Amino acid sequence: MFSHVMLGANDVEASKTFYDAALGAMGAKPGKVDPYGRVMYFHSGSLFMLTAPIDGKKATSANGSTIGFTATTPEEADAFHKAGLKAGGKAIEDPPGWREGAGMRLYLAYLRDPSGNKICAMCRG
């Protein structure tokens, strides 16, 4: 359904450091910086990008929004969470673990990135 996801970042280099660590813990290669200063991650057929807002204003996180990254195992989600914390992320919500509801069982690991965006590694049970 999605072609890509792009997030605004106030400090693109700090965000790149964070995502290189967090996504790297799930097997993604470090982000590539294009001539416009945008950072691009290509992994498992997905495209994720970071950019300073083109209007020159401050990047802000959306209240109620979450970007989810697929983890293949709970251990991979834990590695994402641990690496993200070490690289400047902030733990939010419940600690990483299994959640059940609406007939689903999901392993979730939530963080806020350096710009305040809410992200999550998710493994289906």
N, C-alpha and C positions, 0 to 999 in steps of 0.2 A: 504494500500500500504506500509506503513512504519511499521517496527517492533519496532523501538525505535529511539530516538534522543539523542545524547551525545554531550555536549559542553565542551570544555577545559576551565579551570578556573585557574587563577594565584593565587588566594586566595580562596581556596575551602570553607573555613569557612565563609568568607564574602559573597560568592556566595550562600551558603546554607541559610544564614540569609535572603538574598534578595529573593530567590525563595520560602523559607518557607512563607514569608510574601505575596509576589505577587500571588503565586499559592494558598496559603491558603485562600486568599480573594475570590477565585473561588471554594472553597470547598475541595482542596487537603490537605491531611495530610502532616505533616513535612517530609522532606526527610530522608531516612534511610541510614546510613553510613555503607558500607561493610568493610571487613577486609583489603581491598586495599586502603581505603580512598575515594572511589567513593561514591557519593550521588545519591540515586535512589528515584524517585517519581513515584508512581503507582496511576493513577486516570482515571476513566471512560474508562478503557480498554487500556490506553496509558502508555508508559514507557518513562520517561525523566530522563537523567543522567548527572551528572557533574563529571569531573575528572581533576586532574593535568595531563598535557601531559606526556605520558609514555616515551617519548624520552628525558625528562628533560629540554627541551627548553621552552621558554615562550609561553603561550597560546595567540593566536591572533584571532581577529574576522575577518570574511570573508566579504570583501567589496561587497555589492550587495545581501547579504544573509539575510534572516529573518526567525526566528522560530516563528510560529503562534500557539497560544493556544486558544482553543474553549471556548468562553464565551456563556452562555445561554441567557443572557440579556445584554442590554447596561449598566445597573447598575452594573452587575458583572464585565464587562470590566473596568468600572470606578473604582471599588473597587480594581481590579488588579493594575491599574495605580497608584492610590493613595498609596496603600501599598508598591508598588515597589519604588516609589519616597522616601517614608519615610525610606525604608530599604537600601538606597544608590544607587538607579537607577537614570538615567538621562532622562528627557523628551526630545523626539526628534520628528521631523516631525511636522505635525499640531496637535493641541490639540485633545484629544479623541472626536470622533464624527462620524456622518454618512458620507459615501462617496458613490457616485453613478457613474457608468460607465459600459460600455459593458453589459448592461442589468442586472447589479447586484446592490444591495443596501447592504452595509456592514457598521457595526459600528466598528471602529478601534481605538485602544489605544496603541501607540508605546512607547517603552522604550529602553534604553541601560542598560544592566546589569553591575555589577562591573568590569567584564573583557572586556566590550565594545561590547558584542554581541547584535545585534539588535533583539528585540523580540516584539511580538504584541499579544494583546487579541483581538479576532474577534468574532463578533456576526452577523449572517446573518439576513438580514431584510426581 
